[in-house]
Amino acid sequence: MKITIIGGSKGTGAQLASLALQAGHSVTVLSRSGNAPAGTRAITGNATDPVAAAEAVAGADVVVVTVGGAKGVNHQRAAVTRTIIAAMQAAGVRRLVVQSSLGAGDSASALPAPIRLITQLVLGRALADHNEQELAVTTSGLDWTVVRPAGLTNKVPSGTWTALGATGEGKPYGSIPRGDLAACMLEILDNDSTHGSALSLSSR
């Protein structure tokens, strides 16, 4: 596949880029720093810039958004995602995977009350950004999947994880190594059964 990663200079995006390269895919990374794993096509630019977004998504089979917040900028994730969606619609690129967060959207109701309260207190601003981001995704008309990881860690990947839909049974909270999140995302990129789904991810 030709995979474009928005925000792939570090964190989960960079790990996804490396895994995708190892699997034989072609990878383009758009980031403000221009940094990207060796072997990728790196584009330096702000993902809220329509010109940079159009260049990044052109010819892609799938676009993955893994951006975080930006200091001093409100709802950066949502702004980036809206720009990328518009670029995809203009280019006729349909497959979109977006990294959100556990506690966003309808996943908040699945959390135990104490964890839900703590999550809102600690991540309230980020979750508001993710909620706006998810709304843009779910109303885009694209073939989208939202992934909502639990607390991200830099632990050694275990190679296993739990992925639950909004109505799934189990405990969609805890933590997950970034390497496992990246591996899970790589698996679902061409999985048609995840279209239109929001998956909560945590370690088993």
Helices and strands as residue ranges (DSSP letters): E 2-6, H 11-22, E 26-31, E 41-44, H 50-57, E 62-65, H 76-91, E 95-99, G 105-110, H 113-138, E 143-149, E 151-153, E 162-164, E 175-177, H 178-188, G 192-194, E 197-202
